[in-house]
Amino acid sequence: MPPLPYATSDRGVDLVAVERVLKGTLHHSSLEPEWRVYAARHSDEPAKSVAQALGVAEKTVIRWRAEAGDAPA
């Protein structure tokens, strides 16, 4: 079940921080490791741009998405 549109957290993940990192207004080191995985799995952006924002390799984002059952982008 996706979070409600106005929610600021989802199962302990700070959605505001995740959004700010993906937009480039907050450094990726502000995210907990499991929040990075959440960001990669829930972002609609291409794996390359998500990886760059999260400070991980593109292959890592593709793997996280595959583990969640999402198609690699």
Residue pairs with C-beta under 8 A, 6 or more apart in sequence:
2 10
3 9
3 10
3 15
7 15
8 14
8 15
8 16
9 15
10 38
13 34
13 35
13 38
14 35
17 26
17 30
17 31
17 35
18 31
18 35
18 38
18 39
18 42
20 26
20 30
21 27
21 28
21 30
21 31
21 39
21 53
21 54
22 39
22 43
22 45
22 50
22 53
22 54
23 53
24 53
28 36
28 53
28 54
28 55
29 55
31 39
31 54
36 54
36 56
37 64
39 50
39 53
39 54
40 47
40 50
40 51
40 54
40 56
40 60
40 61
40 64
40 65
41 64
41 65
41 68
41 70
43 50
45 53
45 73
46 73
47 58
47 61
47 62
47 65
47 72
47 73
48 58
50 61
51 57
51 58
51 60
51 61
54 61
62 72
62 73
65 71
65 72
65 73
66 72
